[in-house]
Amino acid sequence: MTIQVRSPLHDQESIEIPAAVANLSKPFNGSVSSGKGDEYSIKNNIIDLINVEKSYTLAQSTNHWKITASVYEDLWRKRSLTLLTGEDFPIEKEKELLLEWVKPRAGGVYMDVGCSTALYSRLLKKAEPKSVQVAIDFSKAMLLEARLKAEADETDIYFIRADAREMPFFANTFDGVVMGGTLNELTDELKVLFECHRVLKENGNMFMMHLIKADHWAGRLLQESAEWGGIKFWTVDESNELFARAGFVAEEQITKGIVCFSKLKSI
Ligand SMILES: C[S@@+](CC[C@H](N)C(=O)[O-])C[C@H]1O[C@@H](n2cnc3c(N)ncnc32)[C@H](O)[C@@H]1O
């Protein structure tokens, strides 16, 4: 299935992305353009829709390093929830919750925002091979690593380099939006949540996993040092207030340690 993206320069213009771009077993190189002539490159199946680079926080900059991208999933992501929830929390457990709340369906279109190595997109695609998965990130290094992992897993995914603050999609595009751990790293988190709300279909929902403020002094001390690098933390109430400002309400919510899982729907 082809997908339509919105031109980053001309917001009325659509750009059609050929289905072959998501077929990761065959390298795709080329370009796409809108009717107004603005052109975007596709290298190794990754569509680059960023034409003006913005500045990054320290935490965001590290995600642009090849070394971070190559070790992120195996060294950190697979263990992180066990460390942060304080209980045995393998990826399998997170996957159960993801699939139960998102319920990917054949023909449904889903987006992973700030995908890093696109763990969520791969899990959704494996669960429903006839769904369409779109994974966005502004880090080239992360997208390259995500592409390698998805090809190895035989999960075809559209990889788009884009800024989540200005999503290159039209309103009501996605049946589901997923965000794993990205909220804490964003600058302009409200703007990104507004964008998620805009591109989500009326009956769609958003799966959110984010970190909340620790209630123990030692945890807070650690979080305060992370805040220097641009990472933000909220209490559950503050998080829900943020979601509400963007037009979401938590239909379901589970908190374990400093990890909060929410199933958000539009108000
Ligand atoms: C914590 S990692 C995400 C982890 C991933 N979702 C997972 O479940 O393993 C945050 C990612 O968000 C990306 N990111 C941060 N701000 C962004 C923005 N404004 N637009 C696109 N990507 C962004 C970073 O490059 C990084 O790869």
The ligand as an SDF file (V2000), in Angstrom:
LIG
                    3D

 27 29  0  0  0  0  0  0  0  0999 V2000
   13.7190    7.6380   24.1540 C   0  0  0  0  0  0  0  0  0  0  0  0
   14.0110    7.5730   22.4740 S   0  0  0  0  0  0  0  0  0  0  0  0
   12.6300    6.6360   21.8780 C   0  0  0  0  0  0  0  0  0  0  0  0
   12.6390    5.2160   22.1480 C   0  0  0  0  0  0  0  0  0  0  0  0
   11.7250    4.3640   21.2990 C   0  0  0  0  0  0  0  0  0  0  0  0
   10.4620    4.9850   21.0350 N   0  0  0  0  0  0  0  0  0  0  0  0
   11.5270    3.0230   21.9570 C   0  0  0  0  0  0  0  0  0  0  0  0
   10.3940    2.6640   22.2950 O   0  0  0  0  0  0  0  0  0  0  0  0
   12.5240    2.3180   22.1140 O   0  0  0  0  0  0  0  0  0  0  0  0
   13.5400    9.1420   21.8460 C   0  0  0  0  0  0  0  0  0  0  0  0
   13.7040    9.3120   20.3430 C   0  0  0  0  0  0  0  0  0  0  0  0
   12.9530   10.4500   19.9510 O   0  0  0  0  0  0  0  0  0  0  0  0
   13.6660   11.1410   18.9450 C   0  0  0  0  0  0  0  0  0  0  0  0
   13.1550   12.5320   18.9540 N   0  0  0  0  0  0  0  0  0  0  0  0
   13.2240   13.4370   19.9610 C   0  0  0  0  0  0  0  0  0  0  0  0
   12.6080   14.5890   19.6030 N   0  0  0  0  0  0  0  0  0  0  0  0
   12.1380   14.3950   18.3410 C   0  0  0  0  0  0  0  0  0  0  0  0
   11.4160   15.2140   17.4090 C   0  0  0  0  0  0  0  0  0  0  0  0
   11.0570   16.4750   17.7150 N   0  0  0  0  0  0  0  0  0  0  0  0
   11.1080   14.7010   16.2080 N   0  0  0  0  0  0  0  0  0  0  0  0
   11.4830   13.4360   15.8740 C   0  0  0  0  0  0  0  0  0  0  0  0
   12.1670   12.6110   16.7020 N   0  0  0  0  0  0  0  0  0  0  0  0
   12.4800   13.0870   17.9200 C   0  0  0  0  0  0  0  0  0  0  0  0
   15.1180   10.9630   19.2950 C   0  0  0  0  0  0  0  0  0  0  0  0
   15.9530   11.1060   18.1720 O   0  0  0  0  0  0  0  0  0  0  0  0
   15.1210    9.5390   19.8770 C   0  0  0  0  0  0  0  0  0  0  0  0
   15.4580    8.5880   18.8970 O   0  0  0  0  0  0  0  0  0  0  0  0
  1  2  1  0
  2  3  1  0
  2 10  1  0
  3  4  1  0
  4  5  1  0
  5  6  1  0
  5  7  1  0
  7  8  2  0
  7  9  1  0
 10 11  1  0
 11 12  1  0
 11 26  1  0
 12 13  1  0
 13 14  1  0
 13 24  1  0
 14 15  1  0
 14 23  1  0
 15 16  2  0
 16 17  1  0
 17 18  1  0
 17 23  2  0
 18 19  1  0
 18 20  2  0
 20 21  1  0
 21 22  2  0
 22 23  1  0
 24 25  1  0
 24 26  1  0
 26 27  1  0
M  CHG  2   2   1   9  -1
M  END
$$$$
